């Protein structure tokens, strides 16, 4: 179970994505990863999850950032195709 603090930060990051970033990023950077720091609204756009994590941690080492894969419901997909 996630904490209320983490859940609140996730909601705020998702709102920033939906309200300010989605339409532009989906038109120009589909499938990239964007990290959003929900307190300041800073965004870090990279092509891989590991690069996105490094960029967000370098800039804000003590803050939560949330990664979103542009154009997808989740940042990472696990599993294979159903047979």
C-alpha positions as a Python dict, from the first residue, in 0.01 Angstrom:
ca = {
    (1, 'X'): (0, 0, 0),
    (2, 'X'): (135, 344, -87),
    (3, 'X'): (140, 633, 154),
    (4, 'X'): (-102, 925, 131),
    (5, 'X'): (197, 1153, 56),
    (6, 'X'): (301, 937, -240),
    (7, 'X'): (-57, 904, -362),
    (8, 'X'): (-106, 1283, -346),
    (9, 'X'): (219, 1346, -535),
    (10, 'X'): (113, 1092, -799),
    (11, 'X'): (-223, 1269, -845),
    (12, 'X'): (-52, 1607, -883),
    (13, 'X'): (206, 1475, -1134),
    (14, 'X'): (-69, 1309, -1338),
    (15, 'X'): (-269, 1634, -1339),
    (16, 'X'): (37, 1826, -1467),
    (17, 'X'): (78, 1570, -1745),
    (18, 'X'): (-288, 1579, -1844),
    (19, 'X'): (-330, 1957, -1827),
    (20, 'X'): (4, 2086, -1955),
    (21, 'X'): (204, 1815, -2133),
    (22, 'X'): (-5, 1541, -2291),
    (23, 'X'): (-114, 1702, -2618),
    (24, 'X'): (231, 1842, -2701),
    (25, 'X'): (430, 1535, -2595),
    (26, 'X'): (206, 1283, -2766),
    (27, 'X'): (244, 1477, -3091),
    (28, 'X'): (622, 1509, -3068),
    (29, 'X'): (768, 1244, -2833),
    (30, 'X'): (543, 939, -2837),
    (31, 'X'): (684, 648, -2628),
    (32, 'X'): (945, 864, -2451),
    (33, 'X'): (952, 881, -2071),
    (34, 'X'): (875, 1202, -1885),
    (35, 'X'): (951, 1245, -1516),
    (36, 'X'): (741, 1505, -1340),
    (37, 'X'): (837, 1655, -1004),
    (38, 'X'): (491, 1746, -871),
    (39, 'X'): (588, 2022, -626),
    (40, 'X'): (765, 2245, -878),
    (41, 'X'): (624, 2098, -1197),
    (42, 'X'): (973, 2035, -1339),
    (43, 'X'): (979, 1781, -1621),
    (44, 'X'): (1257, 1563, -1756),
    (45, 'X'): (1201, 1400, -2095),
    (46, 'X'): (1423, 1104, -2187),
    (47, 'X'): (1407, 799, -2411),
    (48, 'X'): (1460, 543, -2134),
    (49, 'X'): (1338, 495, -1780),
    (50, 'X'): (1693, 479, -1640),
    (51, 'X'): (1790, 809, -1810),
    (52, 'X'): (1473, 974, -1681),
    (53, 'X'): (1543, 857, -1325),
    (54, 'X'): (1901, 986, -1339),
    (55, 'X'): (1793, 1327, -1467),
    (56, 'X'): (1521, 1375, -1207),
    (57, 'X'): (1740, 1255, -918),
    (58, 'X'): (2029, 1477, -1025),
    (59, 'X'): (1808, 1784, -1023),
    (60, 'X'): (1594, 1694, -719),
    (61, 'X'): (1775, 1425, -516),
    (62, 'X'): (1538, 1438, -217),
    (63, 'X'): (1203, 1467, -395),
    (64, 'X'): (961, 1224, -551),
    (65, 'X'): (928, 1229, -927),
    (66, 'X'): (682, 1024, -1128),
    (67, 'X'): (763, 868, -1464),
    (68, 'X'): (503, 847, -1736),
    (69, 'X'): (554, 683, -2076),
    (70, 'X'): (414, 929, -2328),
    (71, 'X'): (103, 787, -2492),
    (72, 'X'): (71, 487, -2258),
    (73, 'X'): (-128, 409, -1945),
    (74, 'X'): (183, 293, -1757),
    (75, 'X'): (555, 369, -1763),
    (76, 'X'): (656, 2, -1794),
    (77, 'X'): (478, -302, -1939),
    (78, 'X'): (551, -656, -1812),
    (79, 'X'): (449, -985, -1963),
    (80, 'X'): (389, -1116, -2310),
    (81, 'X'): (111, -1163, -2556),
    (82, 'X'): (-187, -1379, -2468),
    (83, 'X'): (-199, -1704, -2666),
}
